[in-house]
């Protein structure tokens, strides 16, 4: 199945006469985050996992510094010159801003006469919740690095991707998406240290039942830059600055710089909104720590309950969740056989994920899809539920 999709993508360039052996394909997975929501920009621990839904970018090296890309999902052709990265945002198509951001973030590493790519990109799913944007960004970074002979370690790649999103796309994200897409290993959960930009793949304890991941797309896509995401991040930084004053820790700048005890002693002196954001952060931090142990023990039932608690905190403390997402969460929590569920990604639109036992997975999928569509008939055309599994991180084939 995956091999067919890769060959199909290769075929997109082959029709222009490029020899098959010269065409490379970047296979860049989407990701989920079962625990650790909105913690990555505050140096909190997070858990991520790549799943088997992908962006595919087939490409050949260009003869010059030009980049030309067509998309299966959007019309128009993306065209720019890699040797003139200034002003790229305005010259590219709206869907091309991630390619432009990749080129800009790489610009100080590219050779004096950089080589562009001729490519064709296809994404499996609409944007919202599974980090299709980071998945596509990493495909461009991989392809551009490859044709220009840039050797980058996985953590360097994640740092360049982060710069691209923060400086050129304009969202104050952390490394969750990029680290999960780069570092994941099939069958493992990725424990990510967002301060050190490092990670560890955790095998699932042998006592665990066989499980699948249910993804439920509400039918509503969203562009993170246009949500309340950046404002929440600012509130977290403001809370951290206040805690720094209260604790006398002049160098502290992130919520992750404070201990549980410092939060307990000083937390109630924060303004109400900032206190809620911080409460979410410290709750997530302990859920991630506990979640790591439960995963290694194979206790998916208790792990799932932590996911439910994490989502409750996202709603009440971090104040994310559209009416569709909150209603979907209620449907998921009320469905027998689901270990746990939460919003996927930022929780402003998009989708939710749930852990389900393999032998009941299809029945649960169809029940949840039917219930959600009957609750929101206006989204029935686009909403859907589907099952995925864990996957390896981004690669070139
Ligand atoms: C989005 C961002 C991530 C992370 C999540 C919430 O997906 O891109 O960096 O903050 O939201 O956990």
Boltz pocket constraint, residues with backbone or C-beta under 6 A from the ligand:
constraints:
  - pocket:
      binder: B
      contacts: [[A, 33], [A, 36], [A, 37], [A, 38], [A, 39], [A, 40], [A, 41], [A, 129], [A, 131], [A, 173], [A, 174], [A, 175], [A, 176], [A, 177], [A, 345], [A, 346], [A, 347]]
      max_distance: 6.0
